Amino acid sequence: MIDFLTSNFYWIDFTIAVFIFVIVVLLYKFKKIDKYFWYLYWLGVLIGLTWELPMSIANEIGIYPPAHFIVPLPTHFSVIVITHSLWDGGLFLFGVWLVLIVCKKSQFEKFSYRELIVMLIWGQLSELSVELISTFSNAWEFIKYWWNPVLFVFNGHNITLLPQLIWLFAPIVFYIIAIKIKRRVAH
């Protein structure tokens, strides 16, 4: 089973991304989520594009590629940009769901440290999980540079600071914009 997962990692990864997208579309179409959550999904996708696209381009043509594909991608790098951005939208939306569960009072109405902390913790845990799964599956690892130090080694591969920093700042940006969107959608 593990051999199947590791040898088909990218196809499983791409399939889950499409599945997340389809689920969100269906939830919106059948009115299980409202326009606000629909917008938040796309906000997450757009925020994800802000690092997925430049990092993928840097991997292809950059002097200092941020990551190394241990097993080469089976497709053009644009597929990983699109699918991982769809994943990012889903990860952000799952963080919103966690806020709804943990923070019982009005969510995303005004700035709340409690809501932001939930988003930050989820961002760090989800990013670390992604990196552990990718290195366990021998898919990719981030490259050590002075600006991207190794936090620890897992399965013989680097777990570095850069992706954790991205998922430290991205939830802050997402959260602030989510509050502004809620104000606009509510009116």
N, CA and C atoms as a LAMMPS dump frame, in Angstrom:
ITEM: TIMESTEP
0
ITEM: NUMBER OF ATOMS
561
ITEM: BOX BOUNDS ff ff ff
-5.0000000000000000e+02 5.0000000000000000e+02
-5.0000000000000000e+02 5.0000000000000000e+02
-5.0000000000000000e+02 5.0000000000000000e+02
ITEM: ATOMS id mol type element x y z
1 1 1 N 0.831 -1.203 0
2 1 2 C 0 0 0
3 1 3 C 0.867 1.256 0
4 2 1 N 1.897 1.277 0.846
5 2 2 C 2.77 2.454 0.901
6 2 3 C 3.5 2.625 -0.426
7 3 1 N 3.921 1.508 -1.039
8 3 2 C 4.575 1.596 -2.352
9 3 3 C 3.639 2.212 -3.393
10 4 1 N 2.371 1.82 -3.354
11 4 2 C 1.39 2.386 -4.287
12 4 3 C 1.273 3.897 -4.072
13 5 1 N 1.177 4.316 -2.81
14 5 2 C 1.031 5.742 -2.513
15 5 3 C 2.259 6.531 -2.934
16 6 1 N 3.446 6.013 -2.649
17 6 2 C 4.655 6.763 -3.004
18 6 3 C 4.898 6.776 -4.511
19 7 1 N 4.6 5.657 -5.207
20 7 2 C 4.831 5.668 -6.646
21 7 3 C 3.775 6.445 -7.417
22 8 1 N 2.66 6.712 -6.811
23 8 2 C 1.59 7.479 -7.47
24 8 3 C 1.312 8.794 -6.747
25 9 1 N 2.277 9.27 -5.999
26 9 2 C 2.068 10.435 -5.141
27 9 3 C 1.486 11.63 -5.895
28 10 1 N 2.117 12.012 -7.009
29 10 2 C 1.672 13.21 -7.715
30 10 3 C 0.253 13.05 -8.247
31 11 1 N -0.072 11.883 -8.776
32 11 2 C -1.425 11.674 -9.321
33 11 3 C -2.457 11.705 -8.203
34 12 1 N -2.114 11.158 -7.051
35 12 2 C -3.015 11.221 -5.895
36 12 3 C -3.167 12.677 -5.448
37 13 1 N -2.047 13.385 -5.394
38 13 2 C -2.021 14.805 -5.025
39 13 3 C -2.925 15.619 -5.951
40 14 1 N -2.78 15.434 -7.261
41 14 2 C -3.58 16.173 -8.239
42 14 3 C -5.064 15.808 -8.116
43 15 1 N -5.341 14.53 -7.905
44 15 2 C -6.722 14.063 -7.786
45 15 3 C -7.41 14.669 -6.562
46 16 1 N -6.711 14.716 -5.451
47 16 2 C -7.292 15.308 -4.234
48 16 3 C -7.586 16.789 -4.459
49 17 1 N -6.689 17.486 -5.15
50 17 2 C -6.916 18.908 -5.441
51 17 3 C -8.187 19.109 -6.257
52 18 1 N -8.364 18.301 -7.285
53 18 2 C -9.569 18.395 -8.116
54 18 3 C -10.8 18.022 -7.286
55 19 1 N -10.666 17.017 -6.435
56 19 2 C -11.764 16.594 -5.562
57 19 3 C -12.185 17.74 -4.631
58 20 1 N -11.211 18.428 -4.042
59 20 2 C -11.505 19.581 -3.169
60 20 3 C -12.284 20.633 -3.961
61 21 1 N -11.802 20.95 -5.148
62 21 2 C -12.461 21.94 -5.997
63 21 3 C -13.899 21.525 -6.296
64 22 1 N -14.104 20.281 -6.711
65 22 2 C -15.443 19.779 -7.055
66 22 3 C -16.363 19.833 -5.837
67 23 1 N -15.857 19.435 -4.675
68 23 2 C -16.671 19.467 -3.45
69 23 3 C -17.111 20.895 -3.139
70 24 1 N -16.182 21.843 -3.226
71 24 2 C -16.533 23.242 -2.933
72 24 3 C -17.559 23.752 -3.941
73 25 1 N -17.367 23.441 -5.214
74 25 2 C -18.337 23.864 -6.238
75 25 3 C -19.712 23.264 -5.947
76 26 1 N -19.748 21.978 -5.634
77 26 2 C -21.039 21.331 -5.348
78 26 3 C -21.688 21.89 -4.08
79 27 1 N -20.879 22.132 -3.048
80 27 2 C -21.435 22.715 -1.825
81 27 3 C -22.054 24.083 -2.105
82 28 1 N -21.406 24.852 -2.941
83 28 2 C -21.934 26.174 -3.287
84 28 3 C -23.177 26.041 -4.182
85 29 1 N -23.098 25.181 -5.167
86 29 2 C -24.225 24.993 -6.101
87 29 3 C -25.48 24.528 -5.358
88 30 1 N -25.312 23.632 -4.394
89 30 2 C -26.46 23.113 -3.657
90 30 3 C -26.735 23.883 -2.367
91 31 1 N -26.146 25.081 -2.288
92 31 2 C -26.408 26.025 -1.195
93 31 3 C -26.097 25.469 0.196
94 32 1 N -25.047 24.645 0.276
95 32 2 C -24.571 24.141 1.569
96 32 3 C -23.541 25.104 2.159
97 33 1 N -22.959 25.927 1.29
98 33 2 C -22.123 27.044 1.734
99 33 3 C -22.644 28.285 1.014
100 34 1 N -22.505 29.421 1.677
101 34 2 C -23 30.653 1.057
102 34 3 C -21.902 31.35 0.266
103 35 1 N -22.269 32.502 -0.277
104 35 2 C -21.355 33.275 -1.111
105 35 3 C -20.07 33.646 -0.356
106 36 1 N -20.196 33.906 0.932
107 36 2 C -19.026 34.276 1.734
108 36 3 C -17.968 33.17 1.711
109 37 1 N -18.394 31.935 1.953
110 37 2 C -17.439 30.822 1.956
111 37 3 C -16.918 30.546 0.549
112 38 1 N -17.741 30.75 -0.451
113 38 2 C -17.31 30.633 -1.845
114 38 3 C -16.183 31.633 -2.124
115 39 1 N -16.379 32.867 -1.702
116 39 2 C -15.339 33.886 -1.869
117 39 3 C -14.076 33.526 -1.092
118 40 1 N -14.241 32.985 0.109
119 40 2 C -13.072 32.621 0.91
120 40 3 C -12.264 31.506 0.253
121 41 1 N -12.962 30.576 -0.374
122 41 2 C -12.231 29.517 -1.09
123 41 3 C -11.359 30.135 -2.177
124 42 1 N -11.943 31.012 -2.977
125 42 2 C -11.189 31.634 -4.072
126 42 3 C -10.119 32.588 -3.551
127 43 1 N -10.364 33.223 -2.431
128 43 2 C -9.315 34.024 -1.791
129 43 3 C -8.126 33.134 -1.443
130 44 1 N -8.404 31.978 -0.868
131 44 2 C -7.333 31.036 -0.539
132 44 3 C -6.576 30.562 -1.768
133 45 1 N -7.308 30.314 -2.853
134 45 2 C -6.661 29.9 -4.106
135 45 3 C -5.741 31.013 -4.601
136 46 1 N -6.233 32.25 -4.592
137 46 2 C -5.423 33.392 -5.069
138 46 3 C -4.205 33.625 -4.194
139 47 1 N -4.375 33.54 -2.886
140 47 2 C -3.227 33.707 -1.996
141 47 3 C -2.221 32.59 -2.249
142 48 1 N -2.708 31.373 -2.436
143 48 2 C -1.812 30.258 -2.747
144 48 3 C -1.018 30.501 -4.028
145 49 1 N -1.67 31.089 -5.023
146 49 2 C -0.97 31.395 -6.279
147 49 3 C 0.205 32.343 -6.072
148 50 1 N 0.13 33.184 -5.021
149 50 2 C 1.203 34.163 -4.805
150 50 3 C 2.536 33.502 -4.463
151 51 1 N 2.518 32.255 -3.998
152 51 2 C 3.789 31.55 -3.802
153 51 3 C 3.921 30.344 -4.727
154 52 1 N 2.819 29.701 -5.08
155 52 2 C 2.922 28.519 -5.943
156 52 3 C 3.513 28.887 -7.303
157 53 1 N 3.051 29.962 -7.899
158 53 2 C 3.523 30.351 -9.223
159 53 3 C 4.984 30.81 -9.211
160 54 1 N 5.354 31.802 -8.376
161 54 2 C 6.754 32.23 -8.436
162 54 3 C 7.74 31.137 -8.002
163 55 1 N 7.357 30.322 -7.028
164 55 2 C 8.28 29.272 -6.601
165 55 3 C 8.429 28.207 -7.682
166 56 1 N 7.358 27.909 -8.398
167 56 2 C 7.449 26.921 -9.482
168 56 3 C 8.268 27.459 -10.648
169 57 1 N 8.085 28.735 -10.955
170 57 2 C 8.897 29.348 -12.013
171 57 3 C 10.366 29.355 -11.589
172 58 1 N 10.623 29.699 -10.326
173 58 2 C 12.006 29.688 -9.828
174 58 3 C 12.603 28.282 -9.875
175 59 1 N 11.784 27.269 -9.634
176 59 2 C 12.275 25.894 -9.744
177 59 3 C 12.675 25.56 -11.168
178 60 1 N 11.955 26.123 -12.136
179 60 2 C 12.212 25.823 -13.544
180 60 3 C 13.382 26.618 -14.113
181 61 1 N 13.451 27.921 -13.783
182 61 2 C 14.44 28.774 -14.459
183 61 3 C 15.298 29.593 -13.501
184 62 1 N 15.073 29.469 -12.215
185 62 2 C 15.779 30.305 -11.263
186 62 3 C 17.201 29.852 -10.984
187 63 1 N 17.994 30.784 -10.548
188 63 2 C 19.367 30.487 -10.142
189 63 3 C 19.368 29.721 -8.821
190 64 1 N 18.44 30.082 -7.932
191 64 2 C 18.304 29.419 -6.635
192 64 3 C 16.915 28.796 -6.523
193 65 1 N 16.719 27.634 -7.108
194 65 2 C 15.397 27.016 -7
195 65 3 C 15.08 26.699 -5.54
196 66 1 N 13.868 27.029 -5.088
197 66 2 C 13.545 26.8 -3.68
198 66 3 C 13.327 25.336 -3.322
199 67 1 N 12.934 24.527 -4.304
200 67 2 C 12.63 23.124 -4.014
201 67 3 C 13.26 22.22 -5.064
202 68 1 N 13.364 20.966 -4.687
203 68 2 C 13.898 19.93 -5.574
204 68 3 C 12.878 18.798 -5.636
205 69 1 N 12.495 18.422 -6.848
206 69 2 C 11.592 17.29 -7.012
207 69 3 C 12.428 16.027 -6.995
208 70 1 N 12.283 15.269 -5.933
209 70 2 C 13.057 14.045 -5.765
210 70 3 C 12.681 13.063 -6.875
211 71 1 N 11.395 12.88 -7.056
212 71 2 C 10.87 12.159 -8.216
213 71 3 C 10.339 13.244 -9.15
214 72 1 N 10.802 13.284 -10.385
215 72 2 C 10.368 14.354 -11.293
216 72 3 C 8.845 14.389 -11.469
217 73 1 N 8.346 15.597 -11.695
218 73 2 C 6.915 15.771 -11.956
219 73 3 C 6.524 15.006 -13.215
220 74 1 N 5.36 14.372 -13.209
221 74 2 C 4.923 13.64 -14.404
222 74 3 C 4.24 14.542 -15.438
223 75 1 N 4.12 15.828 -15.121
224 75 2 C 3.414 16.772 -15.988
225 75 3 C 4.216 18.068 -16.058
226 76 1 N 3.716 19 -16.836
227 76 2 C 4.282 20.348 -16.861
228 76 3 C 4.091 20.97 -15.474
229 77 1 N 5.008 21.832 -15.066
230 77 2 C 4.934 22.415 -13.719
231 77 3 C 3.669 23.249 -13.499
232 78 1 N 3.03 23.695 -14.566
233 78 2 C 1.799 24.479 -14.403
234 78 3 C 0.698 23.66 -13.722
235 79 1 N 0.718 22.348 -13.885
236 79 2 C -0.286 21.498 -13.24
237 79 3 C -0.13 21.565 -11.727
238 80 1 N 1.097 21.556 -11.243
239 80 2 C 1.307 21.631 -9.796
240 80 3 C 0.932 23.014 -9.278
241 81 1 N 1.16 24.055 -10.068
242 81 2 C 0.766 25.411 -9.666
243 81 3 C -0.749 25.47 -9.475
244 82 1 N -1.481 24.975 -10.446
245 82 2 C -2.947 25.026 -10.385
246 82 3 C -3.476 24.13 -9.271
247 83 1 N -3.023 22.88 -9.242
248 83 2 C -3.577 21.943 -8.253
249 83 3 C -3.2 22.328 -6.829
250 84 1 N -1.986 22.788 -6.625
251 84 2 C -1.608 23.171 -5.262
252 84 3 C -2.309 24.454 -4.827
253 85 1 N -2.65 25.317 -5.767
254 85 2 C -3.446 26.495 -5.415
255 85 3 C -4.865 26.08 -5.032
256 86 1 N -5.411 25.089 -5.741
257 86 2 C -6.727 24.552 -5.362
258 86 3 C -6.658 23.915 -3.97
259 87 1 N -5.576 23.206 -3.702
260 87 2 C -5.336 22.652 -2.366
261 87 3 C -5.308 23.781 -1.335
262 88 1 N -4.551 24.847 -1.632
263 88 2 C -4.417 25.961 -0.692
264 88 3 C -5.778 26.553 -0.349
265 89 1 N -6.633 26.725 -1.36
266 89 2 C -7.986 27.226 -1.101
267 89 3 C -8.73 26.328 -0.134
268 90 1 N -8.593 25.025 -0.316
269 90 2 C -9.231 24.071 0.592
270 90 3 C -8.648 24.104 1.981
271 91 1 N -7.331 24.26 2.076
272 91 2 C -6.697 24.337 3.396
273 91 3 C -7.156 25.585 4.153
274 92 1 N -7.226 26.706 3.454
275 92 2 C -7.727 27.922 4.1
276 92 3 C -9.183 27.741 4.543
277 93 1 N -9.993 27.146 3.681
278 93 2 C -11.406 26.944 4.023
279 93 3 C -11.557 26.003 5.219
280 94 1 N -10.71 24.998 5.304
281 94 2 C -10.741 24.108 6.469
282 94 3 C -10.362 24.89 7.729
283 95 1 N -9.413 25.817 7.613
284 95 2 C -9.06 26.685 8.743
285 95 3 C -10.238 27.529 9.184
286 96 1 N -11.022 28.017 8.218
287 96 2 C -12.239 28.783 8.544
288 96 3 C -13.207 27.896 9.318
289 97 1 N -13.374 26.658 8.868
290 97 2 C -14.254 25.712 9.553
291 97 3 C -13.79 25.485 10.989
292 98 1 N -12.473 25.375 11.194
293 98 2 C -11.949 25.221 12.555
294 98 3 C -12.275 26.441 13.419
295 99 1 N -12.166 27.624 12.827
296 99 2 C -12.533 28.844 13.56
297 99 3 C -13.999 28.776 13.969
298 100 1 N -14.857 28.329 13.067
299 100 2 C -16.291 28.233 13.369
300 100 3 C -16.541 27.268 14.532
301 101 1 N -15.76 26.223 14.63
302 101 2 C -15.932 25.24 15.71
303 101 3 C -15.358 25.755 17.027
304 102 1 N -14.157 26.313 16.966
305 102 2 C -13.444 26.71 18.191
306 102 3 C -13.964 28.023 18.76
307 103 1 N -14.27 28.962 17.895
308 103 2 C -14.677 30.302 18.322
309 103 3 C -16.184 30.445 18.126
310 104 1 N -16.926 30.241 19.167
311 104 2 C -18.389 30.183 19.072
312 104 3 C -19.042 31.531 18.781
313 105 1 N -18.414 32.61 19.192
314 105 2 C -19.016 33.93 18.976
315 105 3 C -18.925 34.311 17.511
316 106 1 N -19.392 35.493 17.179
317 106 2 C -19.414 35.916 15.781
318 106 3 C -18.024 35.81 15.156
319 107 1 N -17.95 35.047 14.103
320 107 2 C -16.666 34.808 13.453
321 107 3 C -16.466 35.752 12.277
322 108 1 N -15.251 36.247 12.183
323 108 2 C -14.823 37.086 11.069
324 108 3 C -15.601 38.399 10.976
325 109 1 N -16.247 38.794 12.092
326 109 2 C -16.972 40.066 12.12
327 109 3 C -16.007 41.221 12.364
328 110 1 N -15.08 40.988 13.267
329 110 2 C -14.039 41.974 13.591
330 110 3 C -12.815 41.188 14.033
331 111 1 N -11.69 41.892 14.119
332 111 2 C -10.441 41.214 14.446
333 111 3 C -10.534 40.534 15.808
334 112 1 N -10.113 39.277 15.851
335 112 2 C -10.085 38.5 17.083
336 112 3 C -8.781 37.704 17.124
337 113 1 N -8 37.916 18.171
338 113 2 C -6.75 37.159 18.305
339 113 3 C -7.023 35.664 18.363
340 114 1 N -8.12 35.292 18.99
341 114 2 C -8.449 33.865 19.108
342 114 3 C -8.663 33.24 17.726
343 115 1 N -9.423 33.923 16.874
344 115 2 C -9.644 33.42 15.516
345 115 3 C -8.333 33.346 14.736
346 116 1 N -7.545 34.393 14.845
347 116 2 C -6.271 34.417 14.137
348 116 3 C -5.349 33.31 14.628
349 117 1 N -5.312 33.066 15.907
350 117 2 C -4.461 32.003 16.45
351 117 3 C -4.892 30.64 15.913
352 118 1 N -6.189 30.409 15.819
353 118 2 C -6.676 29.146 15.241
354 118 3 C -6.175 29.017 13.803
355 119 1 N -6.295 30.095 13.025
356 119 2 C -5.833 30.07 11.638
357 119 3 C -4.321 29.842 11.556
358 120 1 N -3.567 30.479 12.451
359 120 2 C -2.106 30.329 12.448
360 120 3 C -1.685 28.911 12.829
361 121 1 N -2.296 28.376 13.858
362 121 2 C -1.955 27.006 14.273
363 121 3 C -2.292 26.031 13.151
364 122 1 N -3.482 26.176 12.557
365 122 2 C -3.858 25.307 11.45
366 122 3 C -2.875 25.468 10.285
367 123 1 N -2.491 26.699 9.961
368 123 2 C -1.543 26.933 8.876
369 123 3 C -0.226 26.217 9.111
370 124 1 N 0.291 26.314 10.322
371 124 2 C 1.566 25.659 10.635
372 124 3 C 1.446 24.14 10.603
373 125 1 N 0.379 23.616 11.195
374 125 2 C 0.2 22.155 11.22
375 125 3 C -0.031 21.591 9.815
376 126 1 N -0.847 22.28 9.03
377 126 2 C -1.116 21.772 7.683
378 126 3 C 0.135 21.837 6.817
379 127 1 N 0.894 22.922 6.917
380 127 2 C 2.124 23.039 6.121
381 127 3 C 3.151 21.988 6.529
382 128 1 N 3.322 21.808 7.814
383 128 2 C 4.273 20.795 8.275
384 128 3 C 3.835 19.411 7.796
385 129 1 N 2.542 19.13 7.847
386 129 2 C 2.027 17.841 7.366
387 129 3 C 2.318 17.654 5.878
388 130 1 N 2.108 18.698 5.091
389 130 2 C 2.378 18.622 3.655
390 130 3 C 3.845 18.286 3.407
391 131 1 N 4.736 18.975 4.115
392 131 2 C 6.166 18.725 3.912
393 131 3 C 6.568 17.326 4.369
394 132 1 N 6.011 16.861 5.482
395 132 2 C 6.324 15.513 5.963
396 132 3 C 5.818 14.461 4.98
397 133 1 N 4.619 14.656 4.457
398 133 2 C 4.062 13.695 3.491
399 133 3 C 4.871 13.7 2.198
400 134 1 N 5.244 14.889 1.733
401 134 2 C 6.006 14.956 0.478
402 134 3 C 7.383 14.314 0.625
403 135 1 N 8.04 14.537 1.755
404 135 2 C 9.362 13.925 1.927
405 135 3 C 9.248 12.432 2.235
406 136 1 N 8.221 12.033 2.952
407 136 2 C 7.999 10.603 3.2
408 136 3 C 7.776 9.874 1.877
409 137 1 N 7.07 10.541 0.955
410 137 2 C 6.751 9.941 -0.344
411 137 3 C 7.846 10.168 -1.375
412 138 1 N 8.93 10.812 -0.971
413 138 2 C 10.034 11.127 -1.886
414 138 3 C 9.561 11.936 -3.087
415 139 1 N 8.661 12.893 -2.846
416 139 2 C 8.136 13.726 -3.927
417 139 3 C 8.991 14.979 -4.117
418 140 1 N 9.088 15.817 -3.09
419 140 2 C 9.91 17.023 -3.175
420 140 3 C 10.425 17.376 -1.792
421 141 1 N 11.447 18.199 -1.804
422 141 2 C 11.957 18.789 -0.57
423 141 3 C 12.437 20.189 -0.895
424 142 1 N 12.377 21.058 0.092
425 142 2 C 12.9 22.403 -0.077
426 142 3 C 14.411 22.372 0.133
427 143 1 N 15.094 23.22 -0.608
428 143 2 C 16.554 23.237 -0.617
429 143 3 C 17.069 24.178 0.469
430 144 1 N 18.123 23.737 1.12
431 144 2 C 18.753 24.532 2.181
432 144 3 C 19.573 25.659 1.55
433 145 1 N 19.304 26.88 2.021
434 145 2 C 20.09 28.075 1.698
435 145 3 C 20.252 28.85 2.994
436 146 1 N 21.071 29.88 2.995
437 146 2 C 21.214 30.689 4.211
438 146 3 C 19.872 31.315 4.576
439 147 1 N 19.043 31.634 3.551
440 147 2 C 17.739 32.25 3.782
441 147 3 C 16.624 31.218 3.969
442 148 1 N 16.962 29.951 3.879
443 148 2 C 15.99 28.872 4.067
444 148 3 C 16.648 27.735 4.851
445 149 1 N 16.935 27.982 6.133
446 149 2 C 17.655 26.963 6.911
447 149 3 C 16.813 25.716 7.169
448 150 1 N 17.509 24.626 7.383
449 150 2 C 16.86 23.354 7.696
450 150 3 C 16.396 23.383 9.145
451 151 1 N 15.127 23.052 9.361
452 151 2 C 14.594 22.934 10.719
453 151 3 C 14.921 21.558 11.286
454 152 1 N 14.734 20.533 10.458
455 152 2 C 15.099 19.173 10.824
456 152 3 C 15.065 18.308 9.563
457 153 1 N 15.569 17.104 9.684
458 153 2 C 15.593 16.158 8.567
459 153 3 C 14.575 15.064 8.855
460 154 1 N 13.8 14.722 7.841
461 154 2 C 12.792 13.658 7.964
462 154 3 C 12.92 12.759 6.743
463 155 1 N 13.005 11.477 6.963
464 155 2 C 13.133 10.494 5.882
465 155 3 C 14.326 10.826 4.986
466 156 1 N 15.359 11.401 5.596
467 156 2 C 16.564 11.755 4.849
468 156 3 C 16.447 13.024 4.026
469 157 1 N 15.368 13.784 4.206
470 157 2 C 15.141 15 3.426
471 157 3 C 14.92 16.202 4.347
472 158 1 N 15.228 17.371 3.81
473 158 2 C 15.138 18.607 4.578
474 158 3 C 13.699 19.083 4.777
475 159 1 N 13.406 19.485 6.002
476 159 2 C 12.204 20.252 6.31
477 159 3 C 12.751 21.63 6.663
478 160 1 N 12.404 22.635 5.849
479 160 2 C 13.043 23.946 5.972
480 160 3 C 12.078 25.014 6.48
481 161 1 N 12.651 26.176 6.736
482 161 2 C 11.917 27.289 7.324
483 161 3 C 10.973 27.994 6.342
484 162 1 N 11.378 28.144 5.083
485 162 2 C 10.604 28.946 4.126
486 162 3 C 9.122 28.575 4.041
487 163 1 N 8.769 27.298 3.85
488 163 2 C 7.331 26.998 3.764
489 163 3 C 6.587 27.304 5.056
490 164 1 N 7.241 27.129 6.188
491 164 2 C 6.593 27.454 7.469
492 164 3 C 6.374 28.959 7.585
493 165 1 N 7.342 29.752 7.108
494 165 2 C 7.172 31.209 7.138
495 165 3 C 6.025 31.65 6.23
496 166 1 N 5.931 31.013 5.063
497 166 2 C 4.829 31.335 4.151
498 166 3 C 3.502 31.114 4.863
499 167 1 N 3.388 29.958 5.551
500 167 2 C 2.13 29.629 6.229
501 167 3 C 2.021 30.27 7.606
502 168 1 N 2.976 31.112 7.95
503 168 2 C 2.831 31.98 9.117
504 168 3 C 2.209 33.309 8.675
505 169 1 N 2.642 33.815 7.536
506 169 2 C 2.141 35.102 7.054
507 169 3 C 0.849 34.984 6.251
508 170 1 N 0.705 33.918 5.473
509 170 2 C -0.481 33.77 4.622
510 170 3 C -1.79 33.76 5.413
511 171 1 N -1.888 33.051 6.558
512 171 2 C -3.15 33.106 7.303
513 171 3 C -3.481 34.496 7.84
514 172 1 N -2.462 35.296 8.115
515 172 2 C -2.707 36.659 8.586
516 172 3 C -3.353 37.469 7.468
517 173 1 N -2.769 37.382 6.274
518 173 2 C -3.321 38.095 5.117
519 173 3 C -4.738 37.588 4.831
520 174 1 N -4.903 36.273 4.814
521 174 2 C -6.217 35.68 4.561
522 174 3 C -7.239 36.171 5.58
523 175 1 N -6.872 36.152 6.851
524 175 2 C -7.796 36.526 7.918
525 175 3 C -8.238 37.98 7.797
526 176 1 N -7.308 38.87 7.559
527 176 2 C -7.633 40.299 7.437
528 176 3 C -8.57 40.544 6.247
529 177 1 N -8.274 39.906 5.117
530 177 2 C -9.132 40.071 3.941
531 177 3 C -10.489 39.409 4.175
532 178 1 N -10.513 38.267 4.877
533 178 2 C -11.784 37.572 5.169
534 178 3 C -12.718 38.462 5.971
535 179 1 N -12.183 39.229 6.907
536 179 2 C -13.009 40.158 7.692
537 179 3 C -13.6 41.226 6.772
538 180 1 N -12.773 41.752 5.865
539 180 2 C -13.253 42.786 4.945
540 180 3 C -14.306 42.232 3.992
541 181 1 N -14.109 41.009 3.527
542 181 2 C -15.098 40.392 2.639
543 181 3 C -16.416 40.193 3.388
544 182 1 N -16.333 39.763 4.633
545 182 2 C -17.559 39.524 5.415
546 182 3 C -18.358 40.817 5.546
547 183 1 N -17.671 41.931 5.786
548 183 2 C -18.355 43.221 5.895
549 183 3 C -19.056 43.582 4.601
550 184 1 N -18.404 43.309 3.475
551 184 2 C -19 43.64 2.176
552 184 3 C -20.149 42.704 1.807
553 185 1 N -19.987 41.441 2.1
554 185 2 C -21.025 40.462 1.764
555 185 3 C -22.249 40.679 2.66
556 186 1 N -22.026 41.079 3.903
557 186 2 C -23.117 41.28 4.855
558 186 3 C -23.983 42.493 4.488
559 187 1 N -23.413 43.428 3.747
560 187 2 C -24.165 44.655 3.422
561 187 3 C -24.8 44.579 2.07
